[in-house]
Amino acid sequence: DKIEVFDLRGSEDHFSIVVISDKFENLSLVDRHRKIYSIFKDEISKEIHALQIQTYTHKEWRDKK
């Protein structure tokens, strides 16, 4: 699995995250995002103002490239 996190503004409160994992296989986009949001649920209400999420299986990532 691979995770990349980018601080979009340098302010440590707007992030873009790319997650590549076969655990997303057969999950809808909404369910994939729910999984990620559940990890950051406490931070989103306090430290994180914006979180852009991109999720891919390994095959989807290879096909995207």
Secondary structure, 3 states (H helix, E strand, C coil): CEEEEEECCCCCCEEEEEEECHHHCCCCHHHHHHHHHHHCHHHHCCCCCEEEEEEECHHHHHHHC
